[in-house]
Amino acid sequence: MHRPGSILVVDDDKSLTAVVAELLHARGFEVWTASDGLQGFTSYLAHPTQFVVTDIQMPELNGIEMMRCIRAINPDVKTIYVSGGAERFHEDLEMEEQGFAAILLRKPFTSQDLIRLISDVPMTQPQYRMGKTSKRKLRQTSEF
């Protein structure tokens, strides 16, 4: 169903999407991009991936709504949410973390932060699980 080492990057900041996609492609990942949640879901239907890196606050569908649609098809898809203002989504993100081991990476972040998080999640293991997970504290810089 999905391609090993494949990642969907979804963000309404097209410059950030392009930089992240190029970084991941240079690391050997097969990368698809979308600029909002609806396009992200449509892209996932056409190119199912193991990993989704998505902004939260976007037009059409926000990142959490998009992931709910994707998880209806594949509950094992691994997710990193990237956001500079995720406070209003706190409860939803807690449920994502507990139910699906989703990770929040706060903007701004470094390329090393993103690569480290992707590398820490085994690409061959399903991420769906129940229970609490530890919160990740990341060094914040202004690289992105």
ABEGO torsion letter per residue (X at the ends): XBBBGBBBBBBABAAAAAAAAAAAAAAGBBBBBBABAAAAAAAAAABBBABBBBBABBBGBBAAAAAAAAAAABAABBBBBBBABAAAAAAAAAAAAAAAGBBBBBOBBBAAAAAAAAAABBAABBABBBEBBBBBBBBBBAAX
